[in-house]
């Protein structure tokens, strides 16, 4: 819910198209942000934008072919592909190079182990195929152009199937408040509401409707009110990695200082008089501050859920609950589950999660308490509750640690 890195978006007009032996990179946008291991790069095609086709010579010399492509040109190509029963998105996927490694494969300046390391292509992250040379792929991914060892990646037909597995199909609400319905019809009963700007995992699509995964269940929204894209993780350059690590370390230091200062000012506080509970929950092992966050959050189990709310006792929605819990420790978090996906720093897998970590789902966010459990403002029927981390087979989109 509202309030509950950079990414490659494969939309209807964002594609890498191959014809007559020429690779045309259809990647136009002025909205490019820094890359995180949990993100990629947003590539959107904007109207009346000029595009470039970039080729690299076999000698390694930099060469560039400029080409202006109009929307009409792209539409003509896509119509031709459609007439030939070719899926433009599938064609784009065929030109991806997808890493298949334990953690990451290095991107080098030349096709050999002696090449300078320019960046990292993380497992299941992608780049765009440019050329192949002696068992190495020349790719462009994020801000990095270089060579990866072919044995650690897949491309071509193998990439088509894998791209649909590793890519994350998301719908972003583009209207103030959108009703979610039980069936793909405006006459169907309402399942709930979702706020503008929030991301939701796409489960199914029809001509005019898309099924999304939300806290109240799986429901349908009109395609007129969402922007749909497929996100992939892209490479991170050495400079970007160094900058990210330094930024995360500084933010972690500030958060720890703020939390300790806040605790010192509060002293001994009387916990709220929570509704009667029949279950005592155990917080797992972790950092001192993370455990304190989880223990504090558990005091509010039983209090109500309120859409758009931020009060721990009078009612909060998912991100409002997380925001207000962390505010008690002097840490300012956004009132948005989408924005929570970029707070703090990434945790690699639920097996490495600790109490106090943010567990981000499709349109929802929760706090991990350890032992495979979360505490969260679930919905208006249940209020603030404790659940298993994989409740209702929810897919975890990100795990973020603040301290």
C-alpha positions in Angstrom: 0.0 0.0 0.0 1.0 3.6 -0.3 2.4 4.4 1.9 3.2 -0.3 1.9 18.4 -0.9 -8.4 17.8 0.8 -11.6 15.5 -1.1 -13.8 15.4 -2.1 -17.4 11.8 -1.7 -18.5 10.6 -3.8 -21.4 7.4 -2.0 -22.4 5.3 -2.0 -25.6 7.7 0.5 -27.3 10.9 -0.3 -25.5 12.8 -3.0 -27.2 16.0 -4.2 -28.8 15.1 -5.1 -32.4 17.3 -7.1 -34.7 16.9 -7.1 -38.5 19.2 -7.4 -41.5 22.1 -8.1 -39.2 21.9 -4.7 -37.4 21.3 -4.3 -33.7 19.1 -1.2 -33.0 19.0 -0.3 -29.3 15.6 1.3 -28.7 16.4 2.9 -25.4 15.3 6.4 -24.9 14.7 8.2 -21.6 16.0 11.1 -19.6 15.1 9.2 -16.4 18.2 7.2 -15.5 19.3 6.8 -11.9 22.1 4.9 -10.2 22.3 1.2 -10.3 22.0 -1.0 -7.2 22.4 -4.8 -6.9 18.7 -4.9 -6.2 17.8 -2.7 -9.2 18.6 -1.9 -12.8 17.8 1.0 -15.1 14.5 2.5 -16.3 14.5 2.6 -20.1 11.4 4.1 -21.6 10.6 5.3 -25.1 9.4 8.9 -25.1 7.6 10.5 -28.1 9.7 12.4 -30.6 13.0 11.2 -29.0 16.0 10.5 -31.2 17.6 7.1 -30.7 21.2 5.8 -31.3 22.6 2.6 -32.6 26.0 2.1 -31.0 28.5 -0.4 -32.5 32.0 -1.2 -31.2 34.7 -2.1 -33.7 36.7 -5.4 -33.4 39.8 -3.4 -32.6 38.1 -1.9 -29.6 38.2 1.6 -31.0 35.2 3.6 -30.1 32.9 4.2 -33.1 29.3 5.5 -33.2 26.6 5.4 -35.8 24.0 8.0 -35.3 20.4 7.2 -36.5 17.2 9.1 -35.8 14.2 6.7 -35.5 10.7 8.1 -35.3 7.7 6.6 -33.5 6.2 5.8 -36.9 9.4 3.9 -37.8 9.2 1.8 -34.7 5.5 1.2 -35.1 6.1 0.0 -38.7 8.8 -2.4 -37.5 6.6 -3.7 -34.7 3.6 -4.1 -37.1 5.8 -6.1 -39.4 6.9 -8.3 -36.6 3.4 -8.7 -35.5 2.3 -9.6 -39.0 5.0 -12.3 -39.0 3.7 -13.6 -35.7 6.8 -12.4 -33.9 6.5 -10.9 -30.4 8.5 -7.7 -30.2 9.1 -8.3 -26.5 10.4 -11.8 -27.3 12.7 -10.3 -29.9 14.1 -8.0 -27.2 14.6 -10.9 -24.8 16.5 -12.8 -27.5 19.1 -10.0 -27.6 19.6 -10.1 -23.8 22.6 -11.6 -22.1 21.6 -13.0 -18.7 24.2 -13.9 -16.1 23.9 -17.4 -14.5 26.4 -17.5 -11.7 26.6 -18.0 -7.9 26.9 -14.2 -7.3 28.3 -12.2 -10.2 30.5 -12.3 -13.3 33.1 -9.6 -13.9 32.7 -7.3 -16.9 36.2 -6.7 -18.5 37.7 -4.2 -20.9 38.9 -6.8 -23.3 37.8 -10.4 -24.1 40.2 -12.1 -21.6 41.0 -12.6 -17.9 43.8 -10.0 -18.2 41.3 -7.3 -19.0 40.5 -4.5 -16.5 37.4 -5.1 -14.4 34.9 -2.4 -15.3 32.0 -3.7 -13.3 29.9 -6.6 -12.2 26.9 -8.4 -13.8 25.0 -10.0 -10.9 23.3 -13.4 -11.1 20.1 -13.2 -13.2 20.9 -9.6 -14.2 21.0 -8.6 -17.8 22.9 -6.8 -20.5 22.3 -6.2 -24.2 24.2 -8.4 -26.7 26.6 -6.5 -29.0 29.0 -9.1 -30.3 30.8 -12.4 -29.6 34.5 -12.8 -29.6 36.5 -15.9 -28.6 34.1 -17.2 -26.0 33.3 -13.7 -24.7 30.2 -11.6 -25.1 30.5 -7.9 -25.6 27.5 -6.3 -23.8 26.1 -3.0 -22.7 24.4 -3.1 -19.2 23.5 0.0 -17.3 26.5 2.4 -17.7 29.0 -0.4 -18.4 30.1 -1.6 -21.8 32.5 -4.5 -21.8 33.1 -8.3 -22.1 31.7 -11.2 -20.0 32.7 -14.8 -20.3 30.1 -16.5 -22.4 30.1 -19.7 -20.3 28.6 -17.8 -17.3 25.7 -16.3 -19.4 22.9 -17.2 -21.7 21.6 -15.4 -24.7 19.5 -16.0 -27.8 16.6 -18.5 -27.5 17.7 -19.6 -24.0 17.4 -16.0 -22.8 13.8 -15.8 -24.0 12.5 -18.3 -21.5 14.9 -17.2 -18.7 14.0 -13.5 -19.1 10.3 -14.3 -18.3 11.5 -16.0 -15.1 14.0 -13.5 -13.8 12.2 -10.3 -15.1 9.7 -8.7 -12.7 6.4 -7.7 -14.4 5.1 -4.7 -12.6 2.1 -2.3 -12.9 2.4 1.2 -11.5 -0.8 3.0 -10.6 -1.0 6.3 -12.6 -4.2 7.7 -11.1 -4.9 9.1 -7.6 -6.9 6.1 -6.2 -7.7 3.0 -8.2 -10.3 0.3 -7.4 -9.2 -3.3 -7.7 -12.0 -5.7 -8.8 -12.6 -9.4 -8.3 -13.1 -9.9 -12.1 -11.9 -8.0 -15.2 -15.0 -5.8 -15.4 -16.2 -2.5 -14.1 -19.3 -4.3 -12.9 -17.4 -6.7 -10.7 -17.3 -6.2 -6.9 -14.5 -4.1 -5.5 -11.7 -6.0 -3.8 -9.9 -2.9 -2.5 -8.2 0.3 -3.4 -4.6 1.1 -4.4 -2.8 4.5 -4.4 -1.1 6.4 -7.1 2.6 5.7 -7.7 2.5 2.2 -6.1 4.0 -0.9 -7.8 2.2 -4.2 -8.0 3.3 -7.6 -9.3 1.5 -8.5 -12.5 0.0 -12.0 -12.5 -2.1 -12.1 -15.6 -3.1 -9.8 -18.5 -6.0 -9.5 -20.9 -6.6 -6.9 -23.7 -7.9 -4.2 -21.3 -7.2 -5.5 -17.8 -4.3 -6.7 -15.7 -4.4 -8.9 -12.6 -2.2 -7.6 -9.8 -1.2 -9.1 -6.4 -2.2 -6.9 -3.5 -2.6 -7.4 0.3 -6.3 -8.2 0.1 -5.7 -10.8 -2.6 -5.4 -11.0 -6.4 -7.6 -8.6 -8.3 -8.1 -6.8 -11.6 -7.4 -3.2 -12.6 -8.0 -1.5 -15.9 -4.9 -1.0 -18.1 -6.0 2.6 -18.6 -4.8 3.5 -15.1 -1.5 1.6 -14.8 1.8 1.7 -16.5 3.1 -1.8 -17.2 6.8 -2.8 -17.5 9.2 -5.7 -17.1 12.2 -4.9 -14.8 15.6 -6.6 -14.8 18.7 -6.0 -12.7 21.5 -4.5 -14.7 25.3 -4.2 -14.1 27.0 -2.0 -11.6 30.2 -0.2 -12.5 33.2 -0.1 -10.1 32.6 3.6 -9.5 28.9 3.0 -8.8 29.6 0.1 -6.4 32.1 2.3 -4.5 29.7 5.2 -4.3 26.8 2.9 -3.2 28.8 1.2 -0.5 30.0 4.6 0.9 26.5 6.0 0.8 25.0 3.0 2.6 27.7 3.0 5.2 27.1 6.7 5.9 23.3 6.3 6.1 23.7 3.3 8.4 26.0 5.3 10.7 23.5 8.2 10.8 20.6 5.8 11.5 22.4 4.1 14.3 23.3 7.5 15.9 19.7 8.7 15.5 18.3 5.6 17.1 20.6 5.7 20.1 20.0 9.4 20.6 16.2 8.8 20.4 16.4 6.0 22.9 18.5 8.0 25.3 15.9 10.9 25.2 12.9 8.6 25.7 14.4 6.7 28.7 12.0 4.2 30.2 8.7 4.5 28.5 5.5 2.7 29.5 4.4 0.4 26.6 1.0 1.0 25.1 -2.0 -0.9 26.5 -2.5 -3.2 23.5 -5.6 -5.2 22.8 -5.6 -8.6 24.5 -3.3 -11.1 22.9 -3.3 -14.8 23.3 0.1 -15.4 21.8 3.6 -14.3 22.8 6.0 -13.8 19.9 9.7 -14.4 20.1 12.1 -12.1 18.4 15.1 -13.7 16.7 18.7 -12.9 16.9 20.2 -9.9 15.2 21.7 -6.5 15.9 20.8 -4.7 19.1 18.9 -2.0 17.3 17.1 -4.3 14.9 15.9 -6.5 17.8 14.7 -3.3 19.6 12.7 -2.3 16.5 11.0 -5.7 16.3 10.2 -5.8 20.0 8.8 -2.2 19.8 6.6 -3.1 16.7 5.2 -6.2 18.4 3.6 -4.0 21.1 1.1 -2.8 18.6 -0.2 -6.2 17.4 -4.0 -6.1 17.6 -4.4 -2.4 16.8 -6.4 -1.4 13.6 -5.4 -1.0 10.0 -6.4 2.3 8.5 -5.8 3.1 4.8 -3.4 6.1 4.6 -3.0 6.1 8.4 0.2 6.5 10.4 -1.0 6.1 14.0 0.3 3.1 15.8 -2.7 3.0 18.1 -5.5 4.7 16.1 -4.7 3.0 12.8 -2.0 2.8 10.1 -1.5 1.1 6.8 1.5 -1.0 6.0 4.1 1.6 5.2 2.5 4.0 7.8 3.1 1.3 10.4 6.7 0.7 9.4 7.4 4.5 9.1 5.9 5.2 12.6 7.8 2.3 14.2 11.1 3.6 12.8 10.2 7.2 13.7 10.3 6.1 17.4 14.0 5.3 16.8 14.7 8.7 15.1 14.8 7.3 11.6 12.7 8.9 8.8 11.2 6.5 6.3 8.8 7.3 3.4 5.1 6.6 3.6 5.3 4.3 0.5 6.1 0.6 0.2 7.6 1.3 -3.3 10.0 3.8 -1.8 10.8 1.5 1.1 12.4 -0.9 -1.5 15.3 1.5 -1.8 15.8 2.4 1.8 18.9 1.3 3.7 20.9 -1.5 2.0 20.0 -4.8 0.3 19.9 -8.1 2.2 20.6 -11.1 0.0 17.8 -13.6 0.7 15.4 -14.2 3.5 17.9 -16.7 5.0 20.1 -13.7 5.8 17.3 -11.4 7.2 17.4 -10.1 10.7 14.9 -8.6 13.1 14.0 -5.0 12.0 14.6 -5.6 8.3 12.0 -4.3 5.9 10.3 -7.1 3.9 8.9 -5.6 0.7 6.1 -7.3 -1.2 3.9 -6.3 -4.1 2.2 -3.2 -2.8 3.0 -4.1 0.8 5.8 -3.8 3.4 6.4 -5.5 6.7 9.0 -5.7 9.5 10.9 -9.0 10.0 11.0 -10.2 13.6 13.0 -13.4 13.0 12.2 -17.1 13.0 10.5 -16.7 9.6 7.9 -14.2 10.8 6.9 -10.6 10.1 4.8 -8.1 11.9 2.7 -5.8 9.7 -0.4 -3.7 9.2 -2.1 -6.3 7.0 -5.6 -5.0 6.0 -8.8 -3.6 7.4 -10.1 -7.0 8.4 -7.1 -8.2 10.4 -5.3 -5.0 11.6 -1.7 -5.3 12.8 -0.8 -8.9 13.0 2.1 -11.4 12.9 2.4 -13.7 9.9 4.8 -16.1 8.3 7.1 -14.3 6.0 5.8 -16.3 3.0 2.1 -15.9 3.9 -0.3 -16.5 1.1 2.6 -17.4 -1.1 3.5 -13.7 -1.3 6.6 -13.0 -3.5 9.3 -10.9 -1.7 10.5 -8.1 -4.0 13.2 -6.8 -1.7 14.7 -7.0 1.8 16.3 -3.9 3.2 18.3 -3.3 6.4 18.3 0.1 8.0 20.9 -0.4 10.8 
